[in-house]
Amino acid sequence: MNKFVLATFLACVCLTPVVVQAEELQDQRIVGEWEGMREQGGKCRFLAWNSKFTSDGRFEISFYADKNKSKPISTEVGRWKAIDGKNELKTDGVPTAEVYLYTVIDSDTIKYVNTVKDPSADCQADYEFVEHRIKK
């Protein structure tokens, strides 16, 4: 291979963009089914929920008015993006995203802190909660 061909080949390889799928950037530790609860008497009203985060960046969260999850309130679906300790949830049809800082405690426990004020959120206070993986 002559020097010109080699130089041309190397230039093409170096200048070729690398395409990375969005899922590869996601924190895959969040993928799965989870449950959480805001306790009575906290900064926000009581709320229990089940959430499902899929590897294609979609989520579904069902909210309940009681600990036994027998009184459904609503279900939200949308897109999620979690990178470097920040999880952004963009509910379908809602113009703004909710942003949470998170810490993975272990493979079955994640601690979230809501620090971003979102006018569409049900609770404007800064609050923390823990989600636990649902074992099947």
C-alpha positions as CSV (number, residue, x, y, z in Angstrom):
1,M,0.0,0.0,0.0
2,N,1.5,3.3,-1.0
3,K,1.8,6.3,1.4
4,F,-0.9,8.3,-0.4
5,V,-3.5,5.4,-0.1
6,L,-2.6,4.8,3.5
7,A,-2.9,8.5,4.4
8,T,-6.2,8.7,2.7
9,F,-7.5,5.6,4.5
10,L,-6.4,6.9,7.9
11,A,-8.0,10.3,7.3
12,C,-11.3,8.7,6.4
13,V,-11.2,6.5,9.5
14,C,-10.3,9.4,11.8
15,L,-13.0,11.7,10.4
16,T,-15.8,9.1,10.3
17,P,-18.3,10.0,13.1
18,V,-19.1,7.3,15.7
19,V,-22.8,6.8,16.0
20,V,-23.9,5.9,19.5
21,Q,-27.5,4.7,20.2
22,A,-29.3,6.7,22.9
23,E,-29.9,3.5,24.9
24,E,-26.2,3.1,25.2
25,L,-25.9,6.4,27.1
26,Q,-28.7,5.5,29.5
27,D,-27.9,4.2,32.9
28,Q,-29.1,0.7,32.4
29,R,-29.2,0.0,36.1
30,I,-32.6,1.9,36.1
31,V,-34.2,-0.4,33.6
32,G,-36.9,-2.6,35.2
33,E,-39.9,-2.3,37.4
34,W,-39.8,-0.3,40.7
35,E,-42.1,0.8,43.5
36,G,-41.9,3.8,45.7
37,M,-43.9,5.8,48.3
38,R,-44.0,9.4,49.7
39,E,-44.9,9.1,53.4
40,Q,-47.7,10.9,55.1
41,G,-46.7,14.1,56.9
42,G,-43.8,14.8,54.5
43,K,-43.2,17.9,52.4
44,C,-45.6,16.5,49.8
45,R,-49.0,14.6,50.0
46,F,-48.9,10.9,50.3
47,L,-48.4,9.0,47.1
48,A,-47.5,5.4,46.2
49,W,-46.5,4.3,42.7
50,N,-45.1,1.5,40.5
51,S,-42.8,2.5,37.7
52,K,-41.4,0.7,34.7
53,F,-38.3,1.9,32.8
54,T,-37.6,0.1,29.5
55,S,-34.2,0.0,27.7
56,D,-35.6,1.9,24.7
57,G,-36.0,5.0,26.9
58,R,-39.8,4.8,27.6
59,F,-41.4,4.8,31.1
60,E,-44.8,4.2,32.6
61,I,-45.6,5.2,36.2
62,S,-48.9,4.4,37.9
63,F,-49.8,6.5,40.9
64,Y,-52.0,5.4,43.9
65,A,-53.7,7.2,46.8
66,D,-53.1,4.3,49.3
67,K,-50.2,2.1,50.5
68,N,-52.0,-1.1,49.2
69,K,-52.2,0.5,45.7
70,S,-55.9,-0.3,45.4
71,K,-56.9,3.3,44.8
72,P,-55.4,4.4,41.4
73,I,-55.0,8.1,40.7
74,S,-53.4,8.2,37.2
75,T,-50.8,6.7,34.9
76,E,-48.1,8.7,33.1
77,V,-46.1,7.5,30.1
78,G,-43.2,9.2,28.4
79,R,-39.5,9.2,27.8
80,W,-36.7,8.9,30.3
81,K,-33.0,9.8,30.1
82,A,-30.6,9.0,32.9
83,I,-27.0,9.9,32.7
84,D,-24.3,10.7,35.3
85,G,-26.7,10.7,38.3
86,K,-29.5,12.8,36.6
87,N,-32.8,11.3,35.5
88,E,-35.0,13.4,33.3
89,L,-38.6,12.3,32.8
90,K,-40.5,13.8,29.9
91,T,-44.2,12.8,30.2
92,D,-46.0,12.6,26.9
93,G,-48.1,15.8,26.4
94,V,-46.4,17.8,29.1
95,P,-44.2,20.6,27.9
96,T,-41.5,20.4,30.6
97,A,-39.5,17.5,32.1
98,E,-39.2,16.5,35.7
99,V,-35.5,16.2,36.7
100,Y,-34.2,14.1,39.6
101,L,-30.7,13.5,40.9
102,Y,-30.3,9.9,41.8
103,T,-27.9,7.6,43.6
104,V,-27.9,3.8,43.0
105,I,-27.6,2.3,46.5
106,D,-27.5,-1.3,45.2
107,S,-29.0,-3.2,42.3
108,D,-32.4,-3.1,43.9
109,T,-32.5,0.4,45.5
110,I,-32.3,3.9,44.1
111,K,-32.5,7.2,46.0
112,Y,-33.9,10.2,44.2
113,V,-33.8,13.8,45.0
114,N,-36.2,16.2,43.3
115,T,-34.5,19.6,43.2
116,V,-35.8,21.2,40.0
117,K,-39.0,23.3,40.3
118,D,-41.5,22.3,37.7
119,P,-44.8,24.2,37.6
120,S,-46.6,21.0,36.3
121,A,-45.4,18.8,39.1
122,D,-47.8,17.9,41.9
123,C,-45.3,18.8,44.6
124,Q,-43.2,22.0,44.4
125,A,-41.1,21.2,47.5
126,D,-37.6,19.7,47.3
127,Y,-38.0,16.1,48.5
128,E,-36.3,12.7,48.5
129,F,-37.6,9.3,48.0
130,V,-36.4,5.7,47.5
131,E,-37.5,3.2,44.9
132,H,-37.1,-0.5,45.3
133,R,-36.9,-3.0,42.5
134,I,-40.0,-5.2,42.2
135,K,-38.9,-8.8,42.5
136,K,-40.8,-11.3,40.3
